[in-house]
């Protein structure tokens, strides 16, 4: 809590969530924090990138299930344009499904939407100091990963950032042609990524990918 003994620095926040009620609720809650100001809102990854391009924000609060673009894609785009900008994931998915993946791809922290609002405040202040915000549950996952090694990780954790993007798009039924166009890659390159994904995931068809993604809470 700011104690008044030093100059007061505002943390400029951008909220990215496709639900207006969520954005309004967060904005209202943050208004009670003396060092917070919400300077931008976005409904999807494309609008989030526009906010990042303009600059003048200190942290992005990002949902990972939005229309048109997955949170993984949005996070990759944000980190490509602003590598040092803290991105705090606020998701409806439980931590065990997605936290490790998002942290590995550059997120500064991961919180479930069911968390105590005070925890969001604490997390924002933490990531704005240049630190990662890791809950006890995620810390336990990290410890298990270090102790158990590669073999204990879920299969999707072995994918590279680009492979994960291709996997999630395939799982949602996107065609290779459409993917190639939207990701600015050749059809051949996307096909190569698909082959790698299938090998690493030990799966045989796109429907297998969809089933895996649904079962593991990676898509809705």
C-alpha positions in Angstrom: 0.0 0.0 0.0 1.3 3.4 -0.9 2.3 5.2 2.4 2.5 8.8 1.1 6.2 9.1 2.1 7.4 9.0 -1.5 6.2 10.4 -4.8 3.2 8.4 -6.0 3.7 6.6 -9.3 0.6 5.6 -11.3 0.5 2.1 -12.9 -1.1 2.4 -16.3 -3.2 -0.7 -17.1 -4.8 -2.0 -20.3 -7.6 -4.6 -19.9 -8.1 -7.1 -22.7 -11.2 -9.2 -22.4 -14.1 -9.9 -24.8 -16.7 -9.5 -22.0 -17.7 -5.9 -21.3 -18.9 -6.8 -17.8 -15.5 -8.2 -16.9 -13.8 -5.1 -18.1 -16.3 -2.8 -16.3 -15.9 -4.8 -13.1 -12.1 -4.6 -13.2 -12.1 -0.9 -14.0 -14.4 -0.2 -11.1 -12.3 -2.2 -8.7 -9.0 -0.6 -9.9 -10.5 2.8 -9.4 -10.2 2.2 -5.6 -6.4 1.7 -5.9 -4.5 4.9 -5.4 -1.7 3.9 -7.7 -3.8 2.3 -10.6 -5.3 3.9 -13.7 -7.0 2.0 -16.5 -5.9 3.8 -19.7 -7.1 1.4 -22.4 -9.5 -1.5 -23.0 -9.6 -4.1 -25.8 -12.0 -6.8 -26.8 -9.6 -9.0 -28.8 -5.9 -9.6 -29.6 -5.9 -7.3 -32.6 -7.1 -4.3 -30.5 -4.6 -5.3 -27.8 -1.7 -5.0 -30.4 -3.0 -1.6 -31.4 -2.8 -0.5 -27.7 0.7 -1.9 -27.4 1.8 -0.1 -30.6 0.7 3.2 -29.2 2.7 2.6 -26.0 2.0 4.5 -22.8 1.0 1.5 -20.7 2.8 -0.3 -17.9 1.0 -3.7 -17.8 -1.6 -5.6 -19.9 -4.2 -7.8 -18.2 -5.0 -10.4 -20.9 -7.8 -13.0 -21.2 -6.8 -16.1 -23.3 -10.1 -17.0 -24.9 -11.1 -14.3 -27.3 -12.8 -14.4 -30.7 -10.6 -14.3 -33.7 -7.3 -15.0 -32.0 -6.2 -17.1 -29.1 -4.5 -15.7 -26.1 -1.3 -17.6 -27.1 -1.3 -15.7 -30.4 -2.0 -12.4 -28.7 0.7 -12.9 -26.2 3.2 -13.8 -28.9 2.3 -10.7 -30.8 2.6 -8.5 -27.7 6.0 -9.9 -26.7 7.3 -9.5 -30.3 6.4 -5.7 -30.2 7.1 -5.0 -26.6 9.4 -7.7 -25.1 9.7 -5.9 -21.7 6.0 -5.1 -21.2 4.5 -7.2 -18.4 1.5 -9.3 -19.5 -0.6 -10.7 -16.7 -2.9 -13.5 -17.8 -6.4 -13.5 -16.2 -8.2 -16.7 -17.4 -11.3 -18.7 -16.8 -9.2 -21.9 -17.1 -7.6 -23.4 -14.0 -3.9 -22.8 -13.6 -3.0 -26.4 -14.1 -4.2 -26.3 -17.7 -2.5 -23.3 -19.0 -0.2 -21.4 -16.5 3.0 -23.2 -17.4 2.5 -22.8 -21.1 1.7 -19.0 -20.9 4.7 -18.4 -18.5 6.9 -20.2 -20.9 5.8 -18.0 -23.7 6.5 -14.8 -21.9 3.6 -14.0 -19.6 4.7 -12.4 -16.3 2.0 -14.1 -14.3 -1.2 -16.2 -14.5 -4.4 -15.9 -12.4 -7.7 -17.7 -12.6 -10.8 -15.4 -12.8 -12.1 -17.0 -9.6 -9.2 -15.6 -7.6 -9.6 -12.9 -4.9 -9.6 -9.4 -6.5 -6.9 -8.4 -4.0 -4.6 -11.0 -5.6 -5.0 -9.3 -9.0 -3.8 -6.0 -7.3 -0.9 -7.7 -5.7 0.0 -9.5 -9.0 -0.1 -6.2 -11.0 2.2 -4.5 -8.6 4.6 -7.5 -8.6 4.9 -7.7 -12.4 5.3 -4.0 -12.7 8.4 -4.3 -10.6 9.9 -6.6 -13.2 9.2 -9.8 -11.3 7.1 -12.9 -12.2 3.9 -13.4 -10.2 3.5 -17.1 -9.4 0.8 -18.5 -7.2 1.4 -21.4 -4.8 -0.3 -23.8 -7.2 2.0 -22.8 -10.1 5.1 -22.9 -7.9 4.2 -26.5 -7.0 3.9 -27.3 -10.8 7.3 -25.7 -11.4 8.9 -27.7 -8.6 7.4 -30.9 -9.9 8.6 -30.1 -13.4 12.1 -29.5 -12.1 12.1 -32.7 -10.1 10.3 -34.9 -12.6 12.0 -33.7 -15.7 10.8 -33.7 -19.3 8.8 -36.9 -19.3 6.3 -35.8 -16.7 5.1 -32.7 -18.6 1.9 -32.7 -20.6 2.5 -33.3 -24.3 1.5 -29.7 -25.4 4.2 -28.4 -23.0 6.8 -29.8 -25.4 5.7 -27.7 -28.3 7.5 -24.6 -29.5 5.6 -21.3 -29.5 4.8 -21.5 -33.2 3.9 -25.2 -33.0 1.5 -24.4 -30.1 -0.2 -21.7 -32.2 -0.6 -24.2 -35.1 -1.9 -26.9 -32.7 -4.5 -24.6 -31.2 -5.7 -23.4 -34.6 -5.9 -26.9 -36.0 -7.8 -28.0 -32.8 -10.4 -25.2 -33.5 -10.9 -26.5 -37.0 -8.9 -23.9 -38.9 -7.6 -25.0 -42.4 -3.9 -25.0 -43.3 -4.6 -22.6 -46.1 -6.3 -20.1 -43.8 -3.6 -20.5 -41.2 -0.8 -19.9 -43.8 -2.5 -16.7 -44.9 -3.2 -15.3 -41.4 0.2 -16.3 -40.0 2.1 -15.0 -43.2 3.6 -18.4 -43.8 3.6 -20.7 -46.8 1.2 -23.7 -46.9 4.3 -26.0 -47.0 5.7 -24.4 -43.8 2.4 -24.8 -41.9 2.1 -28.4 -43.1 5.6 -29.0 -41.7 4.6 -27.5 -38.3 1.4 -29.7 -38.4 3.6 -32.8 -38.9 5.9 -31.8 -36.0 2.9 -31.2 -33.8 1.4 -34.7 -34.6 4.8 -36.3 -33.9 5.4 -34.6 -30.6 1.8 -35.0 -29.5 1.7 -38.7 -30.6 -1.6 -38.1 -32.5 -2.8 -39.0 -35.9 -5.6 -36.7 -37.0 -7.0 -33.2 -36.5 -9.9 -34.7 -34.6 -7.4 -36.2 -32.2 -5.9 -32.7 -31.7 -9.4 -31.3 -31.0 -10.2 -34.0 -28.5 -6.9 -33.5 -26.7 -7.4 -29.7 -26.6 -10.9 -30.0 -25.2 -10.0 -32.7 -22.7 -7.1 -30.6 -21.4 -9.1 -27.3 -21.3 -7.0 -25.6 -24.0 -10.1 -24.7 -26.1 -13.7 -24.3 -25.2 
